[in-house]
Amino acid sequence: MPAGPRFDRLEDWLEWQQRAHPVAIELGLDRVARVLARTGWRRPDVPVITVGGTNGKGSTVAMLDAVLRAGGYRVGTFTSPHLVDYRERIRLDDEPVSAASLVAAFNRIGDALGDDTLTYFEFNTLAALLVFETAGLDAIVLEVGLGGRLDAVNAVDADVAVVVSIGLDHMDYLGPDVESIGREKAGIFRRGRPAIFGSPQPPQAVREVAAEVGARLSVRGTDFDGGVRADDDGWDFVVDGEVRHARLPRPALAGSIQVANAATVLAALACLHARLPLGRDALEAGLCSVRLPGRFQRIRDPRRGFEWVFDVAHNPAAATALATNLRDWPVPGRTHALCGMLGDKDVAGVVATLAPVVDEWWATAAEGPRALDEAELVRRAAAAGVAMRPAGSIAEALQHVAAVAGPGDRVVVFGSFHTVGPALVTLGVPL
């Protein structure tokens, strides 16, 4: 077998991976499965929860991790993309993996490449599996990157598969409508194993895939739900019409959708109760301690008297959730939106959804080769009737917006991870 590359520095590995495969995204499991087998990887004998969906994956993974850790379990999580540091993608008990562990995993993958090549994300996925193999974990939580059926994460059979939501995104790869996309995302379901759908009224394709593979499908709003109490004293986790846990605390993550995500988390964990029992104390502690930067993250600027909001909403469904949150948390002043997005996103759909709750718009260029420049972002927004001001780089744009925002205003920095992450770093916000 031909020898693969070997590097001693993480930066060298990541730079090489960017050009190792002919295209940035190539869905399919054959290459991943071959390389993984040649590494000699052995799956740890612990439960694996795989989380897919269009929106809500990050929040769901974060809550699964927080609740399990509150129950005393050691957890490995794999997510993507990262906000600031690549090592965020692979976490052991909520701590980013060390650079040394990543380099060791990448060198092991390099030795196993043979005649195959892998995409940047596929290298990332296999590295996570190799790190988790020897970490002494009690549970593994894997977030799907794109789709589900042909995503590299699907090389591992999930003990519980979660699809949080279905919306229109990545249509060039997944299909033109929610039925096509739903079929792809439901590809993580497994025969005889629980499949949790975290939104009411799943596409018919999701039900069909569950039936075809013999997965045990549970749907929020039918089989389980999270009922917000009228007295605002928390929420109730309801299963088959009966309250399983009453008066649970609302998740520490801001946003009206988070109770629904929390109910989805509890439904998934209930399927693993025999292997990972959790008491009421763990549920409460996990919900109260969970944190996830860049998801309706609100930070007050005490010196200037306005509020920053950071959110990685980059498709119309996520923009709808962001708009709802902005309405639910009003401010006395104006709302300024600073937007930076990638070229394959529905800019017009996103900004049209947010237009009723935004007073002033600014355009910035997200970082990375797939990012839209200011002029193109302004042009696409104009197609939706939204006039944006070009504001330069992310650092320049933050200065421009901060200079005009007054006491009682808020500045919403949203769009790509490659916008929100650099903005958090520029402003010195701890992650």
C-alpha positions as CSV (number, residue, x, y, z in Angstrom):
1,M,0.0,0.0,0.0
2,P,1.4,3.4,-0.9
3,A,2.7,5.5,2.0
4,G,0.5,8.5,2.8
5,P,1.6,11.9,4.1
6,R,2.9,12.5,7.6
7,F,3.2,15.8,9.3
8,D,4.2,16.9,12.8
9,R,2.1,20.0,13.0
10,L,-1.6,20.3,12.9
11,E,-1.5,23.4,10.7
12,D,0.4,21.4,8.0
13,W,-2.2,18.7,8.1
14,L,-5.1,21.1,7.8
15,E,-3.5,23.0,4.9
16,W,-2.7,19.7,3.1
17,Q,-6.3,18.4,3.5
18,Q,-7.7,21.5,1.8
19,R,-6.2,20.3,-1.5
20,A,-6.0,16.6,-1.0
21,H,-9.3,15.8,-2.7
22,P,-10.3,17.0,-6.2
23,V,-13.6,18.6,-4.8
24,A,-14.5,20.1,-1.5
25,I,-17.7,18.0,-1.1
26,E,-18.1,14.5,-2.4
27,L,-20.9,12.5,-0.7
28,G,-20.4,8.7,-0.4
29,L,-19.3,6.2,2.1
30,D,-17.1,3.8,0.1
31,R,-13.8,5.7,0.4
32,V,-14.4,6.5,4.1
33,A,-15.3,2.9,4.9
34,R,-12.1,1.6,3.1
35,V,-9.8,4.0,4.8
36,L,-11.4,3.5,8.2
37,A,-11.1,-0.3,7.9
38,R,-7.4,0.0,7.0
39,T,-6.7,2.1,10.1
40,G,-7.8,-0.9,12.2
41,W,-10.4,1.1,14.0
42,R,-12.6,-0.7,16.4
43,R,-15.8,0.8,17.6
44,P,-16.0,1.3,21.3
45,D,-18.7,-0.6,23.1
46,V,-20.6,2.5,24.1
47,P,-23.9,4.0,22.8
48,V,-23.6,6.3,19.7
49,I,-26.2,9.0,19.1
50,T,-26.1,10.5,15.6
51,V,-27.8,13.9,15.2
52,G,-28.9,15.1,11.8
53,G,-31.3,17.8,10.4
54,T,-31.3,21.1,8.7
55,N,-31.3,23.3,11.9
56,G,-31.0,22.7,15.6
57,K,-28.2,20.1,15.4
58,G,-25.7,22.1,17.3
59,S,-28.1,22.9,20.2
60,T,-29.2,19.3,20.3
61,V,-25.7,17.9,20.5
62,A,-24.8,20.5,23.2
63,M,-27.8,19.5,25.3
64,L,-27.1,15.8,24.9
65,D,-23.5,16.4,26.0
66,A,-24.4,18.6,29.0
67,V,-27.1,16.3,30.4
68,L,-25.0,13.1,30.0
69,R,-22.0,14.8,31.6
70,A,-24.2,16.1,34.5
71,G,-25.2,12.4,35.0
72,G,-21.5,11.5,35.5
73,Y,-20.8,10.1,32.1
74,R,-17.7,10.8,30.0
75,V,-18.8,12.0,26.5
76,G,-17.1,12.5,23.2
77,T,-18.8,14.9,20.7
78,F,-18.1,15.6,17.0
79,T,-19.6,18.7,15.4
80,S,-18.8,21.0,12.5
81,P,-18.0,23.5,11.4
82,H,-16.0,25.4,14.1
83,L,-16.4,29.0,15.1
84,V,-12.7,29.8,15.9
85,D,-10.5,26.8,16.5
86,Y,-10.6,23.6,14.5
87,R,-10.2,21.6,17.7
88,E,-13.7,22.7,18.7
89,R,-15.0,20.0,16.4
90,I,-13.8,17.1,18.5
91,R,-14.4,17.4,22.3
92,L,-13.9,15.1,25.2
93,D,-16.0,16.1,28.2
94,D,-16.6,19.5,26.6
95,E,-12.8,20.1,26.2
96,P,-11.4,20.5,22.7
97,V,-9.1,17.7,21.6
98,S,-5.4,18.4,21.9
99,A,-3.4,19.2,18.8
100,A,-1.1,16.3,19.5
101,S,-4.1,13.8,19.5
102,L,-5.3,15.2,16.2
103,V,-1.9,14.9,14.6
104,A,-1.6,11.3,15.8
105,A,-5.0,10.5,14.3
106,F,-4.3,12.2,11.0
107,N,-1.0,10.4,10.7
108,R,-2.8,7.1,11.3
109,I,-5.3,8.1,8.6
110,G,-2.5,9.1,6.2
111,D,-0.9,5.7,6.7
112,A,-4.2,4.1,5.7
113,L,-5.1,6.1,2.7
114,G,-3.6,3.8,0.1
115,D,-4.9,4.9,-3.3
116,D,-7.9,6.7,-1.8
117,T,-8.3,10.4,-1.1
118,L,-10.6,12.1,1.4
119,T,-12.3,15.4,1.7
120,Y,-11.5,17.9,4.5
121,F,-14.7,16.8,6.4
122,E,-14.0,13.1,5.9
123,F,-10.5,13.5,7.5
124,N,-12.2,15.3,10.3
125,T,-14.8,12.6,10.8
126,L,-12.3,9.7,10.8
127,A,-10.0,11.6,13.2
128,A,-12.9,12.0,15.6
129,L,-13.6,8.2,15.5
130,L,-9.9,7.4,16.1
131,V,-9.7,9.9,19.0
132,F,-12.9,8.5,20.6
133,E,-11.6,4.9,20.2
134,T,-9.1,5.1,23.0
135,A,-10.6,7.9,25.1
136,G,-12.5,5.7,27.7
137,L,-15.9,7.2,26.9
138,D,-19.3,6.3,28.1
139,A,-21.2,7.8,25.1
140,I,-20.4,9.3,21.7
141,V,-22.5,12.0,20.0
142,L,-21.9,12.5,16.3
143,E,-23.3,15.5,14.3
144,V,-24.0,14.9,10.6
145,G,-22.2,17.3,8.3
146,L,-24.4,17.3,5.2
147,G,-27.5,15.2,4.6
148,G,-27.2,11.9,6.3
149,R,-27.4,8.9,4.1
150,L,-24.1,9.5,2.3
151,D,-22.4,11.7,5.0
152,A,-19.1,10.3,6.4
153,V,-20.7,10.1,9.9
154,N,-23.1,7.5,8.6
155,A,-20.2,5.0,8.4
156,V,-21.0,4.3,12.1
157,D,-24.3,2.7,13.0
158,A,-26.2,4.8,15.4
159,D,-27.8,3.3,18.5
160,V,-30.2,6.3,18.4
161,A,-30.7,8.5,15.3
162,V,-32.0,12.0,15.7
163,V,-33.3,14.2,12.9
164,V,-34.0,17.6,14.5
165,S,-35.7,19.3,11.5
166,I,-36.0,19.4,7.7
167,G,-35.7,22.6,5.7
168,L,-34.5,23.8,2.4
169,D,-30.7,23.9,2.4
170,H,-27.8,22.3,0.4
171,M,-30.4,21.6,-2.3
172,D,-27.7,21.0,-5.0
173,Y,-26.7,17.9,-3.0
174,L,-29.8,16.7,-1.3
175,G,-32.6,17.5,-3.7
176,P,-35.1,20.2,-4.6
177,D,-37.8,19.8,-1.9
178,V,-38.3,18.7,1.7
179,E,-39.3,15.2,0.7
180,S,-36.0,14.6,-1.1
181,I,-34.1,16.2,1.7
182,G,-36.0,14.3,4.3
183,R,-35.2,11.0,2.6
184,E,-31.5,11.8,2.6
185,K,-31.5,12.9,6.3
186,A,-33.4,9.8,7.4
187,G,-30.6,7.7,5.9
188,I,-29.1,7.6,9.4
189,F,-31.9,5.4,10.7
190,R,-31.1,1.8,11.5
191,R,-33.1,-1.4,11.6
192,G,-34.7,-2.1,15.0
193,R,-33.3,1.0,16.6
194,P,-34.9,4.2,17.8
195,A,-35.3,7.1,15.4
196,I,-36.3,10.5,16.9
197,F,-37.8,13.2,14.7
198,G,-37.7,16.6,16.5
199,S,-40.4,18.5,14.6
200,P,-44.1,18.0,14.1
201,Q,-45.4,16.6,10.8
202,P,-42.2,15.1,9.3
203,P,-42.1,14.7,5.5
204,Q,-43.7,11.5,4.3
205,A,-40.3,10.4,3.1
206,V,-39.0,10.2,6.7
207,R,-41.8,7.9,7.7
208,E,-41.2,5.8,4.6
209,V,-37.5,5.4,5.3
210,A,-38.3,4.4,8.9
211,A,-40.7,1.8,7.7
212,E,-38.4,0.5,5.0
213,V,-35.5,0.0,7.4
214,G,-37.6,-1.1,10.4
215,A,-36.5,1.8,12.6
216,R,-38.7,2.7,15.6
217,L,-39.8,6.3,14.8
218,S,-41.0,8.7,17.4
219,V,-42.2,12.2,16.3
220,R,-42.4,15.3,18.4
221,G,-45.9,16.5,18.7
222,T,-47.3,13.0,18.4
223,D,-45.2,10.6,20.5
224,F,-43.5,13.1,22.8
225,D,-43.3,16.9,23.3
226,G,-42.2,19.7,25.5
227,G,-45.1,21.6,26.9
228,V,-44.4,25.1,28.1
229,R,-46.4,25.8,31.3
230,A,-48.9,28.6,31.3
231,D,-47.6,29.8,34.7
232,D,-44.1,30.1,33.0
233,D,-42.8,27.7,35.7
234,G,-40.6,25.7,33.3
235,W,-41.8,23.0,31.0
236,D,-43.2,19.5,31.0
237,F,-41.7,16.6,29.1
238,V,-44.6,14.6,27.8
239,V,-44.5,11.1,26.4
240,D,-47.6,9.5,24.8
241,G,-49.8,12.2,26.3
242,E,-48.6,11.7,29.9
243,V,-46.2,14.0,31.7
244,R,-42.9,12.1,32.3
245,H,-41.1,15.0,33.9
246,A,-42.9,18.1,35.2
247,R,-41.6,21.6,35.7
248,L,-38.2,21.1,34.1
249,P,-36.1,24.3,33.9
250,R,-35.9,26.0,30.5
251,P,-32.6,25.3,28.7
252,A,-29.9,27.9,29.3
253,L,-29.7,28.3,25.5
254,A,-31.8,31.4,24.5
255,G,-34.5,31.0,22.0
256,S,-38.1,29.8,21.8
257,I,-37.2,26.7,19.9
258,Q,-34.9,25.4,22.7
259,V,-37.6,23.7,24.7
260,A,-38.6,21.7,21.6
261,N,-34.9,20.7,21.2
262,A,-34.7,19.8,24.8
263,A,-37.7,17.5,24.5
264,T,-36.0,15.9,21.5
265,V,-32.9,15.4,23.6
266,L,-34.9,13.7,26.4
267,A,-36.7,11.5,24.0
268,A,-33.4,10.3,22.6
269,L,-31.9,9.7,26.1
270,A,-34.9,7.8,27.2
271,C,-34.2,5.2,24.5
272,L,-30.8,4.6,26.2
273,H,-32.0,4.5,29.8
274,A,-31.0,0.9,30.3
275,R,-27.4,1.7,29.4
276,L,-27.2,5.3,30.5
277,P,-29.6,5.9,33.3
278,L,-30.2,9.5,34.3
279,G,-31.9,11.0,37.3
280,R,-33.9,14.2,37.5
281,D,-30.9,16.0,39.0
282,A,-28.9,15.3,35.9
283,L,-31.6,16.5,33.6
284,E,-32.0,19.8,35.5
285,A,-28.3,20.4,35.8
286,G,-27.6,19.6,32.2
287,L,-30.4,21.9,30.9
288,C,-29.2,24.7,33.2
289,S,-25.5,24.5,32.4
290,V,-25.6,24.0,28.6
291,R,-23.9,26.6,26.5
292,L,-23.3,27.0,22.8
293,P,-21.6,30.2,21.3
294,G,-23.1,31.7,18.2
295,R,-26.7,30.6,18.7
296,F,-28.7,33.7,19.6
297,Q,-25.8,34.6,21.9
298,R,-26.6,37.9,23.6
299,I,-23.9,40.2,25.1
300,R,-24.5,43.6,26.4
301,D,-21.9,46.3,25.7
302,P,-21.9,48.2,29.0
303,R,-19.8,51.0,27.7
304,R,-22.0,51.9,24.8
305,G,-25.3,50.7,26.1
306,F,-26.4,48.5,23.2
307,E,-26.6,44.7,22.9
308,W,-24.7,42.4,20.5
309,V,-26.5,39.3,19.2
310,F,-24.5,36.5,17.4
311,D,-26.3,33.8,15.4
312,V,-25.2,31.4,12.7
313,A,-28.6,31.6,10.9
314,H,-27.7,31.0,7.2
315,N,-30.9,29.5,5.7
316,P,-34.5,30.6,5.7
317,A,-35.7,28.2,8.4
318,A,-32.9,29.4,10.7
319,A,-33.7,33.0,9.8
320,T,-37.3,32.3,10.8
321,A,-36.1,31.1,14.3
322,L,-33.9,34.2,14.6
323,A,-36.7,36.5,13.7
324,T,-38.9,34.9,16.3
325,N,-36.3,35.3,18.9
326,L,-35.7,39.0,18.0
327,R,-39.5,39.6,18.4
328,D,-39.6,37.7,21.7
329,W,-36.6,39.7,23.1
330,P,-37.4,43.2,22.0
331,V,-35.2,46.3,22.6
332,P,-36.3,49.9,23.0
333,G,-34.1,51.1,20.2
334,R,-33.2,50.1,16.6
335,T,-32.0,46.7,15.3
336,H,-28.9,46.8,13.1
337,A,-28.0,43.6,11.2
338,L,-24.5,42.8,10.0
339,C,-24.6,39.9,7.5
340,G,-21.9,37.8,5.9
341,M,-22.8,34.6,4.0
342,L,-21.4,31.9,1.7
343,G,-22.1,31.8,-2.0
344,D,-24.3,28.7,-2.0
345,K,-26.9,30.1,0.5
346,D,-30.3,31.6,-0.2
347,V,-29.4,35.1,0.6
348,A,-32.7,36.6,-0.6
349,G,-34.8,34.1,1.4
350,V,-32.8,34.7,4.5
351,V,-32.9,38.5,4.4
352,A,-36.6,38.6,3.3
353,T,-37.4,36.6,6.4
354,L,-35.6,39.0,8.7
355,A,-36.5,42.2,7.0
356,P,-39.6,43.0,9.2
357,V,-37.5,42.9,12.4
358,V,-34.4,44.8,11.1
359,D,-34.1,48.6,10.9
360,E,-30.7,48.9,9.2
361,W,-28.6,46.5,7.2
362,W,-24.8,46.1,6.7
363,A,-22.9,43.7,4.5
364,T,-19.5,42.2,5.2
365,A,-17.4,39.6,3.5
366,A,-17.3,36.3,5.4
367,E,-13.9,34.7,5.6
368,G,-12.9,31.8,3.3
369,P,-12.9,30.9,-0.4
370,R,-16.7,30.2,-0.6
371,A,-17.7,33.6,0.9
372,L,-19.6,36.3,-0.9
373,D,-17.9,39.6,-1.3
374,E,-19.7,42.7,-0.1
375,A,-20.9,43.8,-3.6
376,E,-22.4,40.4,-4.4
377,L,-24.1,40.2,-1.0
378,V,-25.6,43.7,-1.5
379,R,-26.8,42.7,-5.0
380,R,-28.5,39.5,-3.8
381,A,-30.1,41.2,-0.8
382,A,-31.5,43.9,-3.2
383,A,-33.3,41.1,-5.1
384,A,-35.4,40.6,-1.9
385,G,-36.0,44.4,-1.5
386,V,-33.4,44.8,1.2
387,A,-30.8,47.6,0.9
388,M,-27.5,46.8,2.6
389,R,-24.6,49.1,3.2
390,P,-21.2,47.7,2.3
391,A,-19.1,47.8,5.4
392,G,-15.7,46.2,4.6
393,S,-14.0,43.4,6.3
394,I,-15.5,41.9,9.5
395,A,-13.3,44.0,11.7
396,E,-14.1,47.1,9.8
397,A,-17.8,46.3,9.7
398,L,-18.0,45.8,13.5
399,Q,-16.4,49.3,14.0
400,H,-18.8,50.9,11.5
401,V,-21.9,49.4,13.1
402,A,-20.8,50.0,16.7
403,A,-20.2,53.7,15.8
404,V,-23.8,54.2,14.8
405,A,-25.5,52.0,17.4
406,G,-26.9,53.9,20.3
407,P,-28.1,53.1,23.8
408,G,-31.1,50.7,23.7
409,D,-30.1,49.4,20.2
410,R,-28.9,46.0,19.3
411,V,-26.5,44.7,16.6
412,V,-27.2,41.3,15.2
413,V,-24.1,39.7,13.6
414,F,-25.4,36.7,11.7
415,G,-24.9,34.4,8.7
416,S,-22.0,32.1,8.2
417,F,-19.9,30.5,10.9
418,H,-17.1,32.3,9.0
419,T,-18.7,35.6,9.9
420,V,-19.8,35.0,13.5
421,G,-16.6,33.2,14.6
422,P,-14.2,36.0,13.5
423,A,-16.6,38.6,14.9
424,L,-16.4,36.9,18.3
425,V,-12.6,36.8,18.1
426,T,-12.4,40.5,17.0
427,L,-14.6,41.6,19.9
428,G,-12.7,39.4,22.4
429,V,-15.8,37.4,23.4
430,P,-14.7,34.3,25.3
431,L,-16.0,31.0,23.8
